[in-house]
């Protein structure tokens, strides 16, 4: 597959089912993820493995920030509610939640 084909056919997979990953599996994924290209051969990547107990507060905080953005953008209320409910469900119900961040 050429680069354009890869970009055009890429997709985000959400709603995966299955058991939570083990700590060893998470560590292996992070080890691979830090190999992603970064400017000047730096390693600006940070990863957070979010426990099930911390997901509801995280989802609430992220939801409020996103709601404010959507309101500022004039997104209709019904569309906001649908998007926020879906996002909350994905965060709270994910078998494993690993957040990747750039510093």
Secondary structure, DSSP 4 states (H G I P E B T S, - for coil): --HHHHHHH--------SPPPPHHHHHHHHHHHTTS--GGG---EEEEEE-HHHHHHHHHHHHHHHHHHHHHTT--HHHHHHHHHHHHHHHHH-SSEEEEEE-
